[in-house]
Amino acid sequence: MKERLYEKVKFVEGENFVTIEDARHLTDEELQSLSLIFLKDSKFVGVKNRTILVPSTFKEETTKYIKDLGFKHHDDVYFVRCHLLEEDKGKREAQPFEFISLKQGEEAVFKETWCRSMEGSLNAPQSLNMDEQMKSVKKELGPGYVDSCLTVYENGNPIGVIMPHIEPGTKNEGRIFYFGLVPEERGKNKSTALYEEGLYLLKNYFKATYSIGATSIHNKPMLKVFEKCGCDMTEKVGIYKYSQEPYKSSKLIW
């Protein structure tokens, strides 16, 4: 049963975390079984953070079952899809931004700017520190991470980061691993222009034909950016993270 269920979903593994995505094709009974198997799988016992993304289409009894196993509700996010084949996608007007990749610049500058870009974020807090996040990027994206980690400069000053890439295991699914501006650059009508630059890079440099994005339901500014960039909302998903609380034995019956 484990192999059959594992084949129906997607595992994303990074430094000290593993996440189960794409559970939409499972039944409620299958997702409950998968959650229990995932929790007891010896392969993941030493992993610091385990997460399951649960689409809102599942029944309340299923989310209750998952929480009873020790997974805590962390946030709700909206997923969006942006097609990049149309003529009006992936194009851009001249922008004042300059992008310096890790292949060209220093990792310390990128990490410092990334850290500042997360200050005051409307998304749920990250479970990993900056060094762990950087290790996760390297592990998940492989050697190509140096082309995806971009520090954004304007007039010679770092103002944010953007991380476009092709989703591992796919040929043309574009994603932006992270996107953000430092606090003092927000509210200046730069977010949409910068995100459009990211879509341009996905289409013309990374050769993506579409882009998948996600943000917290509480992040209204980012949802506005998605809307202005022509992204279509596809689903609402709950994020459930495993805590180290003791299991409830009544839920651990195979």
Beta strands, then each sheet from edge to edge (+ up, - down):
strand 1: 10-14
strand 2: 17-21
strand 3: 49-55
strand 4: 71-83
strand 5: 97-101
strand 6: 150-154
strand 7: 157-166
strand 8: 173-181
strand 9: 210-216
strand 10: 232-242
sheet 1: 1+ 2- 3- 10+ 4- 9+ 8+ 7- 6+ 5-
end
